[in-house]
Amino acid sequence: MPIGGEKEPPTAVEHEEATVRSTLSGREWELPGMWNRMFESRVLREHTSAGFAELDAIPGAESLEWCYGCGKCVPVCPVDLVGEYGPRKIHRKVQIGTDLLGDDDLWMCTTCGNCLRVCPKQVDMIQIMPATREVAVGRGNVPAELQVVFEKTFRYGNCLGENPRRRHAWAKGAGVPIRVLSSDPAPVDVLLYVEDYWSYHPRGQEAAQAFARVLHRLGVDWAILGAEEKTIGDSQRLAGEKGLFEALMDDVVTTLSKYDFSRIVIPDPHGFNALKHKYPEHGHHYDVAHYTQFLAPLVDEVSWVRSLDMTVTFHDPCYLGRHNGEYDAPRRVIEALPGVRLIEMSRCRENGYCCGGGGGGMWLDSFTGNHTSERLSERRVREAAATGADVLVVCCPYEVSRFEDAAKSTGNEALRVRDLAELVDEAMGGAGSV
């Protein structure tokens, strides 16, 4: 009843235990008294703005505070599927006092971009992580294995610490003539920017040799830089070494300015991303294509020699797919291969799963192993094997070695991992028919 013009608040009668029965199904639930107290007003004392103030002062890191906790990012985050992660979870940790600049969570993100795809508030981890890592790198807070890669890249111009003079040693095993611009600097149509893993890693070299044979058979006017080539450095930038990236960019641009070429073709989606988006921000513009984009318009002109007779599944590289919107070119090449049947994994195209190599993750397997139940590459191999495919096809230099190791560690050795360039070469006749 109203008392003095105000409503009288109800008197709560709380029982330690109560049973509630549904009038529709007859089902019963037992509810403890504390259940009702969840609806009481609460004062949230654990919130602090100090962490967000620090991030807000870092250009590029401001959007973490925009999160309003909807949680859409968590189920699509590849790291969360094998651990505890996601922008919403990082936001909450910062909210209750975690110093992201000194926390291991800073290095777990692969910058795959799947969270940004679904975020209604545009919390952009692709900007947040490199910007925040750059500050951490400046303070010396860098995982040891990543620091080693930074030092190798600075000293040798490649992340593997290999001799620059041996950068084009792979060409000797290709079985076709390969022009090196330093020896023959005449104008050329296509400059193949080989990048580190195709140049130095044994499995990458096999893909490079296969692609060289494909270019030769297609009659392409092409060449490489050889020992003058240095890594584009985009993964180092994403891992926080912006200064190293800019120094590499200066060297790369100086080298490229020496030669007359029409376009660049590159096998590495990370290098492709930098040449397409980051170099232009500094005034350096090139006509650049990922090698699958270069091949896709040409496959209808190819005279295939061999039927491959295999069932394959395809892994979308994050930096070719979500970051650059290219899903069709590699599939067009795959579907043109004689005797090949493509089966898609449940996570593909826009929702493709990350291999774990992006954002510096290629060099952080030991570090991330302390925070995850399995490597992202192992999770992806299990998904590929579940399709029943004979072959897992990739088109990023990081992925052949990652997935081959994962196939062994998960007991899926029967699943072969092949670069798409290798399949094209094989269908065109392979090394023996050049």
C-alpha positions in Angstrom: 0.0 0.0 0.0 1.2 3.6 -0.7 2.8 5.2 2.4 3.3 8.9 2.3 2.8 9.0 -1.5 5.4 6.3 -2.1 5.1 2.6 -2.8 6.0 0.3 0.0 8.8 -2.1 -1.1 8.0 -5.7 -1.0 9.2 -7.9 1.8 11.5 -10.6 0.5 10.9 -14.1 1.9 14.0 -16.1 1.1 14.2 -19.9 1.5 17.4 -21.8 1.5 16.0 -24.2 -1.2 13.0 -24.1 -3.5 11.6 -26.3 -6.1 10.0 -24.8 -9.2 7.8 -26.8 -11.5 7.0 -26.0 -15.2 3.3 -25.7 -15.9 3.9 -26.9 -19.4 6.4 -29.8 -19.2 6.0 -30.7 -15.6 9.8 -30.6 -15.2 11.2 -29.5 -11.8 14.2 -27.4 -10.9 15.8 -27.0 -7.5 16.9 -23.4 -6.9 19.1 -22.3 -4.0 18.4 -19.1 -2.2 21.5 -17.4 -3.6 19.9 -17.6 -7.1 17.6 -14.7 -6.2 20.5 -12.6 -5.1 21.9 -12.5 -8.6 19.2 -9.9 -9.4 20.4 -7.6 -6.6 22.3 -4.4 -7.6 26.0 -4.7 -7.3 28.9 -2.2 -7.1 31.7 -3.3 -9.4 34.8 -2.4 -7.6 37.4 -4.4 -9.6 37.2 -2.0 -12.6 40.1 0.4 -13.3 40.8 2.7 -16.2 44.6 2.6 -15.8 45.2 -0.2 -18.3 43.0 1.4 -20.9 44.6 4.8 -20.4 48.0 3.3 -21.1 46.7 1.6 -24.3 44.8 4.7 -25.4 48.1 6.6 -25.4 49.5 4.1 -28.0 48.4 5.1 -31.6 46.5 2.1 -33.0 45.7 0.4 -29.7 42.7 2.6 -28.7 40.0 0.3 -30.0 40.4 -2.4 -27.3 38.4 -0.2 -24.9 35.5 -0.1 -27.4 34.6 -3.8 -26.6 31.2 -4.1 -24.9 31.5 -7.8 -24.2 29.2 -9.4 -26.7 31.6 -12.3 -27.1 31.2 -12.8 -30.8 35.0 -12.8 -31.2 35.7 -15.7 -28.8 34.2 -18.6 -30.8 35.9 -17.5 -34.0 39.3 -16.9 -32.4 41.6 -19.8 -33.4 43.7 -19.5 -30.2 40.6 -19.8 -28.0 39.8 -23.2 -29.6 43.0 -24.5 -28.1 43.3 -22.2 -25.1 41.7 -19.2 -23.4 41.8 -16.2 -25.6 39.9 -13.7 -27.7 39.6 -9.9 -27.6 36.7 -9.9 -25.2 38.8 -11.9 -22.7 41.8 -9.6 -23.2 39.5 -6.6 -22.6 38.2 -8.1 -19.4 41.8 -8.8 -18.1 42.9 -5.3 -18.8 39.7 -4.1 -17.1 40.6 -5.9 -13.9 44.2 -4.8 -13.8 46.3 -6.9 -16.2 49.2 -5.1 -17.8 48.9 -6.2 -21.4 52.4 -4.8 -22.2 54.0 -7.3 -19.8 51.6 -10.2 -20.2 52.0 -13.3 -22.3 48.6 -12.7 -23.9 50.3 -9.9 -26.0 52.2 -12.5 -28.0 49.4 -15.1 -28.5 47.4 -13.3 -31.2 48.2 -14.4 -34.8 46.5 -11.3 -36.2 44.4 -13.7 -38.3 41.6 -11.1 -38.5 38.6 -13.4 -37.8 37.6 -11.4 -34.7 37.4 -8.2 -36.6 35.2 -9.9 -39.2 32.5 -10.4 -36.6 33.0 -7.5 -34.2 30.1 -5.0 -34.1 32.3 -2.4 -32.4 35.3 -2.7 -34.8 37.8 -3.7 -32.1 40.8 -4.1 -34.4 43.4 -6.5 -33.2 45.3 -6.1 -36.4 46.1 -2.5 -35.2 46.1 -3.1 -31.5 48.7 -6.0 -31.4 51.4 -4.6 -33.6 51.1 -1.1 -31.9 51.2 -2.6 -28.4 54.0 -5.0 -29.2 56.1 -2.2 -30.6 56.0 -0.5 -27.2 56.8 -3.8 -25.5 59.7 -4.4 -27.8 61.0 -0.9 -27.0 61.0 -1.9 -23.3 62.8 -5.2 -24.0 59.7 -7.3 -23.2 60.1 -9.8 -26.0 60.0 -13.6 -26.0 63.5 -15.0 -26.4 62.8 -17.0 -29.5 61.3 -14.0 -31.2 64.2 -11.8 -30.3 66.5 -14.3 -32.0 64.5 -14.0 -35.2 64.7 -10.2 -35.1 68.4 -10.4 -34.7 68.8 -12.8 -37.6 66.6 -10.7 -39.8 68.6 -7.5 -39.0 72.0 -9.2 -39.6 71.2 -11.4 -42.7 68.1 -9.9 -44.2 66.1 -13.1 -43.7 64.4 -14.7 -40.7 66.3 -17.9 -40.9 69.7 -16.4 -40.5 71.0 -17.9 -43.7 73.8 -16.5 -45.9 72.4 -13.9 -48.3 74.7 -15.2 -51.0 72.9 -18.5 -51.0 69.5 -17.0 -51.4 69.1 -18.3 -55.0 71.0 -21.6 -54.5 67.6 -23.3 -54.9 67.6 -22.3 -58.6 70.2 -24.9 -59.4 67.8 -27.7 -58.8 64.9 -26.3 -60.8 66.0 -27.8 -64.1 65.2 -24.7 -66.0 67.1 -21.5 -66.8 66.5 -18.8 -64.1 67.5 -15.2 -64.8 69.1 -13.2 -62.0 68.8 -9.5 -62.5 72.1 -8.6 -61.0 73.8 -10.7 -63.8 71.3 -9.7 -66.5 69.6 -6.4 -65.7 67.6 -5.9 -68.9 63.9 -5.1 -68.5 61.6 -8.0 -67.5 57.9 -8.5 -67.3 57.6 -10.5 -64.0 59.8 -10.1 -61.0 59.4 -13.2 -58.8 60.0 -12.1 -55.2 60.9 -15.4 -53.7 60.9 -14.5 -50.0 62.6 -16.4 -47.1 61.0 -19.8 -46.9 60.9 -20.5 -50.6 64.6 -19.4 -50.7 66.0 -21.4 -47.8 63.7 -24.0 -46.3 64.1 -27.4 -48.0 60.3 -27.8 -48.6 60.0 -24.2 -49.6 62.8 -24.7 -52.1 60.9 -27.6 -53.7 57.8 -25.3 -54.2 60.1 -22.6 -55.6 61.6 -25.0 -58.1 58.2 -26.3 -59.1 56.9 -22.7 -59.7 60.0 -21.9 -61.8 59.2 -24.9 -64.0 55.6 -23.7 -64.3 56.7 -20.2 -65.4 59.1 -21.7 -67.9 56.5 -23.9 -69.5 54.1 -20.9 -69.7 56.7 -18.9 -71.5 56.6 -16.1 -68.9 59.4 -13.4 -69.1 60.5 -13.5 -65.5 63.5 -13.1 -63.2 64.6 -13.0 -59.6 66.8 -10.7 -57.5 69.0 -13.5 -56.1 71.4 -12.4 -53.4 70.1 -8.8 -53.5 66.7 -9.9 -52.2 65.8 -9.3 -48.6 62.6 -10.2 -46.7 59.7 -7.8 -47.0 59.5 -8.1 -43.2 55.7 -7.9 -42.7 55.6 -10.6 -40.0 58.4 -8.8 -38.1 56.3 -5.6 -38.3 53.2 -7.5 -36.9 55.4 -8.9 -34.1 56.3 -5.4 -33.0 59.6 -4.6 -34.8 58.3 -1.6 -36.8 61.7 -0.1 -37.0 63.2 -3.2 -38.5 60.4 -3.4 -41.0 61.0 0.2 -42.1 64.7 -0.4 -42.5 64.0 -3.5 -44.6 61.6 -1.5 -46.7 64.2 1.1 -47.4 66.6 -1.6 -48.6 64.0 -3.4 -50.6 62.8 -0.2 -52.4 66.4 0.8 -53.1 67.0 -2.6 -54.7 63.8 -2.6 -56.7 64.5 0.9 -58.0 67.6 -0.5 -59.9 65.6 -2.6 -62.2 62.9 -2.3 -64.9 60.0 -4.7 -64.3 56.2 -4.6 -65.0 54.9 -6.5 -62.0 55.8 -8.4 -58.9 54.6 -12.0 -58.3 55.1 -13.3 -54.7 54.3 -16.6 -53.0 54.1 -15.2 -49.5 50.7 -13.7 -48.5 52.4 -11.7 -45.8 54.8 -10.1 -48.2 52.0 -9.6 -50.7 50.0 -7.8 -47.9 52.9 -5.4 -47.2 53.6 -4.6 -50.8 49.9 -4.0 -51.5 49.0 -2.0 -48.4 51.9 -1.0 -46.2 54.5 0.0 -48.8 52.0 2.4 -50.5 51.5 4.2 -47.1 55.2 5.2 -47.5 54.8 6.2 -51.1 56.0 3.0 -52.7 53.6 1.6 -55.2 53.9 -1.7 -57.2 51.7 -3.9 -59.4 51.8 -7.0 -57.2 50.0 -10.3 -57.3 50.1 -13.5 -55.2 51.2 -16.4 -57.3 47.7 -17.9 -57.3 46.3 -14.7 -58.7 48.9 -14.8 -61.4 48.1 -18.4 -62.4 44.3 -18.3 -62.1 43.7 -16.5 -65.5 46.2 -18.8 -67.3 45.0 -22.2 -66.3 42.6 -22.5 -69.2 45.5 -22.1 -71.6 47.5 -24.9 -70.0 48.0 -28.3 -71.8 47.9 -30.7 -68.9 50.1 -33.7 -69.2 49.1 -35.8 -66.2 46.0 -36.6 -64.2 46.7 -36.3 -60.5 43.8 -38.6 -59.3 43.5 -37.3 -55.8 41.0 -35.8 -53.4 42.3 -32.6 -51.8 41.2 -30.0 -49.2 42.5 -26.5 -49.2 43.7 -24.2 -46.4 43.0 -20.5 -46.9 45.9 -18.3 -45.8 44.6 -15.6 -43.5 46.7 -12.9 -45.2 45.5 -13.9 -48.7 41.8 -14.5 -47.6 40.5 -12.4 -44.8 43.1 -9.6 -45.1 42.9 -9.3 -48.9 39.6 -11.0 -49.9 41.2 -13.5 -52.2 39.4 -16.9 -52.0 38.7 -17.7 -55.6 42.1 -17.6 -57.3 43.6 -20.6 -55.6 40.3 -22.6 -55.9 40.2 -21.8 -59.6 43.7 -23.3 -60.0 42.8 -26.3 -58.0 39.6 -27.0 -59.9 41.5 -26.8 -63.2 43.9 -29.6 -62.2 43.0 -32.8 -64.0 41.9 -35.7 -61.7 41.5 -33.5 -58.6 38.4 -33.4 -56.4 38.2 -30.5 -53.9 36.4 -31.1 -50.5 36.1 -28.0 -48.3 36.8 -28.1 -44.6 34.0 -26.9 -42.3 36.1 -23.8 -41.5 37.0 -22.3 -44.8 37.0 -19.1 -46.9 35.9 -16.2 -44.6 35.9 -18.4 -41.5 39.0 -20.3 -42.4 41.1 -21.5 -39.4 44.6 -20.0 -38.8 47.7 -22.1 -39.2 49.3 -20.2 -36.3 52.1 -18.7 -38.2 50.9 -15.1 -38.6 51.8 -12.1 -36.5 55.1 -13.7 -35.5 53.5 -16.9 -34.5 55.7 -18.8 -37.0 58.6 -18.3 -34.5 56.7 -18.7 -31.2 55.6 -22.3 -31.1 57.6 -23.0 -27.9 56.2 -19.9 -26.2 52.6 -20.5 -27.2 52.9 -24.2 -26.3 52.8 -23.2 -22.6 49.4 -21.7 -23.1 47.6 -24.0 -25.5 46.5 -27.6 -25.5 47.8 -28.1 -29.0 49.3 -26.0 -31.8 46.9 -24.3 -34.2 48.5 -26.2 -37.0 47.7 -29.5 -35.3 44.1 -28.5 -34.9 43.9 -27.6 -38.6 45.5 -30.9 -39.7 42.8 -32.8 -37.7 40.1 -30.8 -39.5 41.8 -31.5 -42.9 42.1 -35.3 -42.1 38.4 -35.4 -41.1 37.4 -34.5 -44.6 38.9 -37.8 -45.9 41.1 -35.9 -48.3 44.4 -37.4 -49.5 46.2 -34.1 -49.7 46.1 -30.8 -47.8 46.8 -28.0 -50.3 48.4 -24.8 -49.2 49.7 -21.6 -51.0 51.7 -19.9 -48.2 55.4 -20.7 -47.6 54.9 -20.9 -43.9 52.4 -23.8 -44.1 54.0 -26.8 -45.8 56.5 -27.3 -43.0 54.0 -26.4 -40.2 51.4 -28.8 -41.5 53.8 -31.6 -42.2 55.1 -31.4 -38.7 51.5 -31.3 -37.4 50.5 -34.3 -39.5 53.3 -36.3 -37.8 52.6 -35.1 -34.2 48.8 -35.9 -34.6 49.3 -39.3 -36.2 48.0 -38.2 -39.6 51.0 -39.0 -41.6 48.8 -40.4 -44.4 47.7 -36.8 -45.1 50.1 -35.4 -47.6 50.8 -31.6 -47.6 51.6 -30.0 -50.9 52.1 -26.5 -52.1 49.7 -25.7 -54.9 52.6 -24.8 -57.2 53.9 -28.4 -56.8 50.5 -29.8 -57.9 50.5 -27.5 -61.0 54.0 -28.5 -61.9 53.1 -32.2 -61.5 50.0 -31.9 -63.6 52.1 -30.1 -66.3 54.6 -33.0 -66.4 56.9 -32.4 -63.4 60.7 -32.1 -63.4 61.2 -34.9 -65.9 59.3 -33.4 -68.7 60.9 -29.9 -68.8 
